[in-house]
Amino acid sequence: MRKLIFLDVDGTLVDYENRIPQSAREAIQKARANGHLVFVCTGRSRAEMQPELWEIGLDGMIGGNGS
């Protein structure tokens, strides 16, 4: 069964030094390889997101105070 996974950005997906842990990258890639969709849910706008987040392979976002 396909699942939708929503992740917070600050302090969850990205540490407080603005780094994306390798373990987070691998977990997202594994979830997507298993057919799940991964989204970020944040108060940030798309323009405020690190480009590296999109390179991981996110499926979309809820953001810009719409979270």
A tleap script that builds the chain and sets N, CA, C and O, in Angstrom:
source leaprc.protein.ff14SB
mol = sequence {
  NMET ARG LYS LEU ILE PHE LEU ASP VAL ASP
  GLY THR LEU VAL ASP TYR GLU ASN ARG ILE
  PRO GLN SER ALA ARG GLU ALA ILE GLN LYS
  ALA ARG ALA ASN GLY HIE LEU VAL PHE VAL
  CYS THR GLY ARG SER ARG ALA GLU MET GLN
  PRO GLU LEU TRP GLU ILE GLY LEU ASP GLY
  MET ILE GLY GLY ASN GLY CSER
}
set mol.1.N position { 0.834 -1.167 0.000 }
set mol.1.CA position { 0.000 0.000 0.000 }
set mol.1.C position { 0.890 1.245 0.000 }
set mol.1.O position { 1.788 1.383 0.831 }
set mol.2.N position { 0.624 2.138 -0.940 }
set mol.2.CA position { 1.376 3.384 -1.040 }
set mol.2.C position { 1.000 4.305 0.119 }
set mol.2.O position { -0.167 4.404 0.498 }
set mol.3.N position { 2.001 4.969 0.668 }
set mol.3.CA position { 1.769 5.908 1.768 }
set mol.3.C position { 2.288 7.286 1.390 }
set mol.3.O position { 3.198 7.424 0.572 }
set mol.4.N position { 1.697 8.290 1.994 }
set mol.4.CA position { 2.176 9.663 1.864 }
set mol.4.C position { 2.924 9.994 3.146 }
set mol.4.O position { 2.380 9.846 4.240 }
set mol.5.N position { 4.157 10.438 3.017 }
set mol.5.CA position { 4.992 10.753 4.171 }
set mol.5.C position { 5.271 12.252 4.158 }
set mol.5.O position { 5.762 12.792 3.166 }
set mol.6.N position { 4.955 12.921 5.266 }
set mol.6.CA position { 5.187 14.358 5.392 }
set mol.6.C position { 6.251 14.593 6.456 }
set mol.6.O position { 6.150 14.077 7.569 }
set mol.7.N position { 7.265 15.369 6.111 }
set mol.7.CA position { 8.377 15.647 7.017 }
set mol.7.C position { 8.514 17.145 7.261 }
set mol.7.O position { 8.379 17.951 6.341 }
set mol.8.N position { 8.779 17.498 8.495 }
set mol.8.CA position { 9.142 18.871 8.825 }
set mol.8.C position { 10.565 19.098 8.313 }
set mol.8.O position { 11.299 18.135 8.089 }
set mol.9.N position { 10.954 20.333 8.130 }
set mol.9.CA position { 12.299 20.627 7.637 }
set mol.9.C position { 13.243 20.950 8.789 }
set mol.9.O position { 14.156 20.174 9.070 }
set mol.10.N position { 13.039 22.069 9.452 }
set mol.10.CA position { 13.981 22.550 10.466 }
set mol.10.C position { 13.994 21.667 11.705 }
set mol.10.O position { 12.981 21.502 12.384 }
set mol.11.N position { 15.161 21.106 11.980 }
set mol.11.CA position { 15.316 20.266 13.160 }
set mol.11.C position { 14.863 18.831 12.954 }
set mol.11.O position { 15.011 18.002 13.852 }
set mol.12.N position { 14.318 18.527 11.796 }
set mol.12.CA position { 13.886 17.157 11.499 }
set mol.12.C position { 14.650 16.642 10.283 }
set mol.12.O position { 15.500 15.760 10.405 }
set mol.13.N position { 14.347 17.188 9.126 }
set mol.13.CA position { 15.027 16.778 7.897 }
set mol.13.C position { 16.370 17.487 7.743 }
set mol.13.O position { 17.319 16.925 7.197 }
set mol.14.N position { 16.442 18.713 8.223 }
set mol.14.CA position { 17.661 19.520 8.165 }
set mol.14.C position { 18.057 19.839 9.604 }
set mol.14.O position { 17.227 20.285 10.395 }
set mol.15.N position { 19.333 19.609 9.943 }
set mol.15.CA position { 19.748 19.907 11.312 }
set mol.15.C position { 19.893 21.417 11.505 }
set mol.15.O position { 19.702 22.191 10.566 }
set mol.16.N position { 20.227 21.822 12.706 }
set mol.16.CA position { 20.280 23.250 13.015 }
set mol.16.C position { 21.508 23.951 12.445 }
set mol.16.O position { 21.706 25.146 12.668 }
set mol.17.N position { 22.320 23.218 11.719 }
set mol.17.CA position { 23.439 23.817 10.987 }
set mol.17.C position { 23.165 23.769 9.486 }
set mol.17.O position { 24.080 23.918 8.676 }
set mol.18.N position { 21.897 23.561 9.121 }
set mol.18.CA position { 21.437 23.518 7.725 }
set mol.18.C position { 22.042 22.377 6.917 }
set mol.18.O position { 22.250 22.506 5.710 }
set mol.19.N position { 22.322 21.265 7.579 }
set mol.19.CA position { 22.854 20.087 6.891 }
set mol.19.C position { 21.773 19.018 6.827 }
set mol.19.O position { 20.956 18.885 7.738 }
set mol.20.N position { 21.783 18.260 5.738 }
set mol.20.CA position { 20.861 17.139 5.582 }
set mol.20.C position { 21.659 15.870 5.882 }
set mol.20.O position { 22.563 15.521 5.123 }
set mol.21.N position { 21.342 15.181 6.967 }
set mol.21.CA position { 22.104 13.976 7.309 }
set mol.21.C position { 21.981 12.902 6.223 }
set mol.21.O position { 20.934 12.760 5.592 }
set mol.22.N position { 23.050 12.162 6.020 }
set mol.22.CA position { 23.035 11.074 5.043 }
set mol.22.C position { 21.932 10.072 5.365 }
set mol.22.O position { 21.323 9.508 4.456 }
set mol.23.N position { 21.672 9.848 6.639 }
set mol.23.CA position { 20.618 8.902 7.027 }
set mol.23.C position { 19.249 9.371 6.537 }
set mol.23.O position { 18.410 8.550 6.165 }
set mol.24.N position { 19.016 10.689 6.534 }
set mol.24.CA position { 17.746 11.226 6.031 }
set mol.24.C position { 17.653 11.037 4.524 }
set mol.24.O position { 16.601 10.661 4.007 }
set mol.25.N position { 18.742 11.294 3.823 }
set mol.25.CA position { 18.766 11.090 2.366 }
set mol.25.C position { 18.432 9.644 2.025 }
set mol.25.O position { 17.607 9.373 1.152 }
set mol.26.N position { 19.082 8.725 2.720 }
set mol.26.CA position { 18.877 7.302 2.448 }
set mol.26.C position { 17.461 6.862 2.777 }
set mol.26.O position { 16.873 6.068 2.043 }
set mol.27.N position { 16.906 7.368 3.872 }
set mol.27.CA position { 15.543 6.994 4.263 }
set mol.27.C position { 14.526 7.470 3.230 }
set mol.27.O position { 13.591 6.742 2.898 }
set mol.28.N position { 14.704 8.684 2.725 }
set mol.28.CA position { 13.787 9.210 1.709 }
set mol.28.C position { 13.904 8.402 0.424 }
set mol.28.O position { 12.892 8.043 -0.178 }
set mol.29.N position { 15.117 8.119 0.006 }
set mol.29.CA position { 15.313 7.339 -1.214 }
set mol.29.C position { 14.725 5.937 -1.072 }
set mol.29.O position { 14.141 5.411 -2.019 }
set mol.30.N position { 14.877 5.340 0.092 }
set mol.30.CA position { 14.326 4.003 0.326 }
set mol.30.C position { 12.795 4.035 0.311 }
set mol.30.O position { 12.160 3.158 -0.274 }
set mol.31.N position { 12.211 5.038 0.947 }
set mol.31.CA position { 10.749 5.162 0.958 }
set mol.31.C position { 10.218 5.312 -0.462 }
set mol.31.O position { 9.234 4.669 -0.827 }
set mol.32.N position { 10.855 6.150 -1.260 }
set mol.32.CA position { 10.408 6.358 -2.643 }
set mol.32.C position { 10.617 5.102 -3.477 }
set mol.32.O position { 9.788 4.787 -4.331 }
set mol.33.N position { 11.706 4.382 -3.246 }
set mol.33.CA position { 11.950 3.136 -3.975 }
set mol.33.C position { 10.884 2.095 -3.656 }
set mol.33.O position { 10.599 1.219 -4.473 }
set mol.34.N position { 10.298 2.194 -2.467 }
set mol.34.CA position { 9.228 1.275 -2.064 }
set mol.34.C position { 7.847 1.775 -2.477 }
set mol.34.O position { 6.834 1.205 -2.072 }
set mol.35.N position { 7.802 2.842 -3.286 }
set mol.35.CA position { 6.544 3.315 -3.834 }
set mol.35.C position { 5.822 4.375 -3.034 }
set mol.35.O position { 4.709 4.765 -3.389 }
set mol.36.N position { 6.431 4.851 -1.959 }
set mol.36.CA position { 5.792 5.877 -1.135 }
set mol.36.C position { 6.120 7.269 -1.683 }
set mol.36.O position { 7.123 7.453 -2.373 }
set mol.37.N position { 5.274 8.231 -1.371 }
set mol.37.CA position { 5.498 9.620 -1.771 }
set mol.37.C position { 5.960 10.406 -0.551 }
set mol.37.O position { 5.402 10.259 0.537 }
set mol.38.N position { 6.981 11.242 -0.735 }
set mol.38.CA position { 7.570 11.986 0.381 }
set mol.38.C position { 7.452 13.488 0.112 }
set mol.38.O position { 7.877 13.987 -0.930 }
set mol.39.N position { 6.862 14.190 1.078 }
set mol.39.CA position { 6.641 15.623 0.984 }
set mol.39.C position { 7.252 16.306 2.197 }
set mol.39.O position { 7.413 15.688 3.250 }
set mol.40.N position { 7.594 17.585 2.049 }
set mol.40.CA position { 7.974 18.380 3.208 }
set mol.40.C position { 6.801 19.280 3.569 }
set mol.40.O position { 6.040 19.716 2.706 }
set mol.41.N position { 6.677 19.544 4.847 }
set mol.41.CA position { 5.621 20.398 5.384 }
set mol.41.C position { 6.327 21.431 6.259 }
set mol.41.O position { 6.853 21.097 7.321 }
set mol.42.N position { 6.336 22.680 5.812 }
set mol.42.CA position { 7.158 23.692 6.463 }
set mol.42.C position { 6.547 25.078 6.331 }
set mol.42.O position { 5.725 25.319 5.447 }
set mol.43.N position { 6.937 25.963 7.185 }
set mol.43.CA position { 6.528 27.354 7.073 }
set mol.43.C position { 7.351 28.110 6.039 }
set mol.43.O position { 7.020 29.242 5.683 }
set mol.44.N position { 8.416 27.491 5.560 }
set mol.44.CA position { 9.261 28.115 4.539 }
set mol.44.C position { 8.535 28.147 3.191 }
set mol.44.O position { 7.633 27.350 2.934 }
set mol.45.N position { 8.950 29.084 2.343 }
set mol.45.CA position { 8.476 29.087 0.959 }
set mol.45.C position { 9.437 28.225 0.141 }
set mol.45.O position { 10.515 27.867 0.614 }
set mol.46.N position { 9.041 27.899 -1.078 }
set mol.46.CA position { 9.917 27.088 -1.926 }
set mol.46.C position { 11.259 27.793 -2.155 }
set mol.46.O position { 12.302 27.140 -2.209 }
set mol.47.N position { 11.234 29.113 -2.290 }
set mol.47.CA position { 12.466 29.873 -2.523 }
set mol.47.C position { 13.425 29.793 -1.330 }
set mol.47.O position { 14.632 29.972 -1.497 }
set mol.48.N position { 12.903 29.528 -0.140 }
set mol.48.CA position { 13.740 29.443 1.063 }
set mol.48.C position { 14.294 28.041 1.304 }
set mol.48.O position { 15.096 27.839 2.216 }
set mol.49.N position { 13.879 27.092 0.505 }
set mol.49.CA position { 14.315 25.705 0.683 }
set mol.49.C position { 15.701 25.507 0.067 }
set mol.49.O position { 16.007 26.084 -0.977 }
set mol.50.N position { 16.530 24.699 0.707 }
set mol.50.CA position { 17.832 24.376 0.151 }
set mol.50.C position { 17.641 23.555 -1.129 }
set mol.50.O position { 16.839 22.621 -1.140 }
set mol.51.N position { 18.362 23.887 -2.204 }
set mol.51.CA position { 18.249 23.116 -3.450 }
set mol.51.C position { 18.545 21.630 -3.242 }
set mol.51.O position { 18.008 20.779 -3.951 }
set mol.52.N position { 19.400 21.323 -2.269 }
set mol.52.CA position { 19.761 19.925 -2.004 }
set mol.52.C position { 18.546 19.093 -1.608 }
set mol.52.O position { 18.508 17.891 -1.867 }
set mol.53.N position { 17.554 19.725 -0.982 }
set mol.53.CA position { 16.350 18.985 -0.603 }
set mol.53.C position { 15.646 18.433 -1.832 }
set mol.53.O position { 15.165 17.300 -1.819 }
set mol.54.N position { 15.583 19.223 -2.885 }
set mol.54.CA position { 14.897 18.770 -4.099 }
set mol.54.C position { 15.722 17.724 -4.830 }
set mol.54.O position { 15.164 16.865 -5.512 }
set mol.55.N position { 17.042 17.784 -4.699 }
set mol.55.CA position { 17.908 16.797 -5.342 }
set mol.55.C position { 17.732 15.411 -4.734 }
set mol.55.O position { 17.996 14.408 -5.397 }
set mol.56.N position { 17.294 15.344 -3.490 }
set mol.56.CA position { 17.051 14.057 -2.834 }
set mol.56.C position { 15.924 13.312 -3.539 }
set mol.56.O position { 15.940 12.085 -3.635 }
set mol.57.N position { 14.944 14.072 -4.031 }
set mol.57.CA position { 13.827 13.439 -4.720 }
set mol.57.C position { 12.506 13.577 -3.997 }
set mol.57.O position { 11.730 12.623 -3.948 }
set mol.58.N position { 12.233 14.739 -3.438 }
set mol.58.CA position { 10.943 14.963 -2.793 }
set mol.58.C position { 9.847 15.027 -3.847 }
set mol.58.O position { 10.092 15.409 -4.992 }
set mol.59.N position { 8.642 14.652 -3.449 }
set mol.59.CA position { 7.511 14.668 -4.371 }
set mol.59.C position { 6.742 15.976 -4.338 }
set mol.59.O position { 5.938 16.236 -5.233 }
set mol.60.N position { 6.967 16.804 -3.331 }
set mol.60.CA position { 6.275 18.083 -3.252 }
set mol.60.C position { 6.383 18.667 -1.867 }
set mol.60.O position { 7.120 18.167 -1.017 }
set mol.61.N position { 5.627 19.748 -1.649 }
set mol.61.CA position { 5.692 20.403 -0.347 }
set mol.61.C position { 4.384 21.111 -0.023 }
set mol.61.O position { 3.615 21.486 -0.907 }
set mol.62.N position { 4.165 21.276 1.257 }
set mol.62.CA position { 3.156 22.183 1.788 }
set mol.62.C position { 3.973 23.219 2.528 }
set mol.62.O position { 4.696 22.879 3.466 }
set mol.63.N position { 3.875 24.466 2.131 }
set mol.63.CA position { 4.747 25.449 2.754 }
set mol.63.C position { 4.264 26.864 2.587 }
set mol.63.O position { 3.138 27.118 2.159 }
set mol.64.N position { 5.144 27.781 2.936 }
set mol.64.CA position { 4.848 29.199 2.822 }
set mol.64.C position { 3.681 29.612 3.693 }
set mol.64.O position { 2.773 30.311 3.242 }
set mol.65.N position { 3.707 29.174 4.946 }
set mol.65.CA position { 2.658 29.447 5.923 }
set mol.65.C position { 1.363 28.717 5.628 }
set mol.65.O position { 0.337 29.007 6.244 }
set mol.66.N position { 1.391 27.777 4.700 }
set mol.66.CA position { 0.209 26.962 4.445 }
set mol.66.C position { 0.296 25.617 5.138 }
set mol.66.O position { -0.528 24.731 4.912 }
set mol.67.N position { 1.319 25.473 5.996 }
set mol.67.CA position { 1.530 24.164 6.615 }
set mol.67.C position { 0.774 23.996 7.896 }
set mol.67.O position { 0.857 22.943 8.529 }
savepdb mol mol.pdb
quit
